[in-house]
Amino acid sequence: MPTHGSLTKAGKVRGQTPKIEARERTSPSSKVRNKNNFIKRFEKRIQPGQKKPERMGRR
């Protein structure tokens, strides 16, 4: 089975692209996010989704 191009050209584009520094993380880490989700779901008993019982009558 012939290949689509020689293996000597492999990684050519990735090697030519300039390195960009990573952005600072804006969202909380996964440990903090999981703790907040646990508090919402089990301690405060907030139901997930957009159809919340207290919002069902308003327009």
Distance bins in CASP14 RR format, pairs under 12 A and 6 or more apart:
PFRMAT RR
TARGET T0000
AUTHOR 0000-0000-0000
RMODE 2
METHOD distances of the structure
MODEL  1
3 9 0 0 0 0 0 1 0 0 0 0 0
3 10 0 0 0 0 1 0 0 0 0 0 0
4 10 0 0 0 0 0 1 0 0 0 0 0
5 11 0 0 0 0 0 1 0 0 0 0 0
5 12 0 0 0 0 0 1 0 0 0 0 0
6 12 0 0 0 0 0 1 0 0 0 0 0
9 15 0 0 0 0 0 1 0 0 0 0 0
9 16 0 0 0 0 0 1 0 0 0 0 0
11 17 0 0 0 0 0 1 0 0 0 0 0
25 32 0 0 0 0 0 1 0 0 0 0 0
25 33 0 0 0 0 0 1 0 0 0 0 0
27 33 1 0 0 1 0 0 0 0 0 0 0
27 36 0 0 0 0 0 1 0 0 0 0 0
28 34 0 0 0 0 1 0 0 0 0 0 0
28 35 0 0 0 0 1 0 0 0 0 0 0
28 36 1 0 0 1 0 0 0 0 0 0 0
28 37 0 0 0 0 0 1 0 0 0 0 0
29 35 0 0 0 0 1 0 0 0 0 0 0
29 36 0 0 0 0 0 1 0 0 0 0 0
30 36 0 0 0 0 0 1 0 0 0 0 0
30 37 0 0 0 0 0 1 0 0 0 0 0
31 37 0 0 0 0 0 1 0 0 0 0 0
31 38 0 0 0 0 0 1 0 0 0 0 0
32 38 0 0 0 0 0 1 0 0 0 0 0
32 39 0 0 0 0 0 1 0 0 0 0 0
33 39 0 0 0 0 0 1 0 0 0 0 0
33 40 0 0 0 0 0 1 0 0 0 0 0
34 40 0 0 0 0 0 1 0 0 0 0 0
34 41 0 0 0 0 0 1 0 0 0 0 0
34 42 0 0 0 0 0 1 0 0 0 0 0
35 41 0 0 0 0 0 1 0 0 0 0 0
35 42 0 0 0 0 0 1 0 0 0 0 0
35 43 0 0 0 0 0 1 0 0 0 0 0
36 42 0 0 0 0 0 1 0 0 0 0 0
36 43 0 0 0 0 0 1 0 0 0 0 0
36 44 0 0 0 0 0 1 0 0 0 0 0
36 46 0 0 0 0 0 1 0 0 0 0 0
37 43 0 0 0 0 0 1 0 0 0 0 0
37 44 0 0 0 0 0 1 0 0 0 0 0
37 46 0 0 0 0 1 0 0 0 0 0 0
37 48 0 0 0 0 1 0 0 0 0 0 0
38 44 0 0 0 0 1 0 0 0 0 0 0
38 45 0 0 0 0 0 1 0 0 0 0 0
38 46 0 0 0 0 0 1 0 0 0 0 0
39 45 0 0 0 0 0 1 0 0 0 0 0
39 46 0 0 0 0 1 0 0 0 0 0 0
40 46 1 0 1 0 0 0 0 0 0 0 0
40 47 0 0 0 0 1 0 0 0 0 0 0
40 48 0 0 0 0 1 0 0 0 0 0 0
40 49 0 0 0 0 0 1 0 0 0 0 0
41 47 0 0 0 0 1 0 0 0 0 0 0
41 48 1 0 0 1 0 0 0 0 0 0 0
41 49 0 0 0 0 0 1 0 0 0 0 0
42 48 0 0 0 0 0 1 0 0 0 0 0
45 52 0 0 0 0 0 1 0 0 0 0 0
45 53 0 0 0 0 0 1 0 0 0 0 0
46 52 0 0 0 0 1 0 0 0 0 0 0
46 53 0 0 0 0 0 1 0 0 0 0 0
46 54 0 0 0 0 0 1 0 0 0 0 0
47 53 1 0 0 1 0 0 0 0 0 0 0
47 54 0 0 0 0 0 1 0 0 0 0 0
47 55 0 0 0 0 0 1 0 0 0 0 0
47 56 0 0 0 0 0 1 0 0 0 0 0
49 55 0 0 0 0 0 1 0 0 0 0 0
50 56 0 0 0 0 0 1 0 0 0 0 0
51 57 0 0 0 0 0 1 0 0 0 0 0
52 58 0 0 0 0 0 1 0 0 0 0 0
END
